[in-house]
Amino acid sequence: TEITGAELEALKLALPSGQNMTRLLMEGSFAREGLGLEPAVELDSLAAVLNLVRHPGWASLLPSSAVSPRILGDSLRRLRLAEPSISRTLVVATLLGTETSRAAQLFVGQLDLALKLNAAGTAAHQPT
């Protein structure tokens, strides 16, 4: 199930604070589509956001990895933001001039797998 940025205007939004990188990405994506993004409240605590959105009329924009079906439980649902599209790139930082250890290579491989499984699980576990 999906929702658009324009449809979010009907909801009270709990968003990360203005200095938060995710919030900056959100604002940039919304601005490129000519949409405003006005939070009713700014919170940087996931627990506080989840408690707030358990009340009628509230919503939040969160990274998919932060709100797995296990975290949401039975009382909340996930809606994919159809537009605007918000994406970010993750990188692995290592010390310059050193060879990446086998342990680090395995870690990166497991991280990549976990992210892919999370993305696949997101698509497979979308509530209706």
Beta strands, then each sheet from edge to edge (+ up, - down):
strand 1: 2-4
strand 2: 12-15
strand 3: 41-42
strand 4: 58-59
strand 5: 80-83
sheet 1: 1+ 5+
sheet 2: 3+ 2+ 4+
end
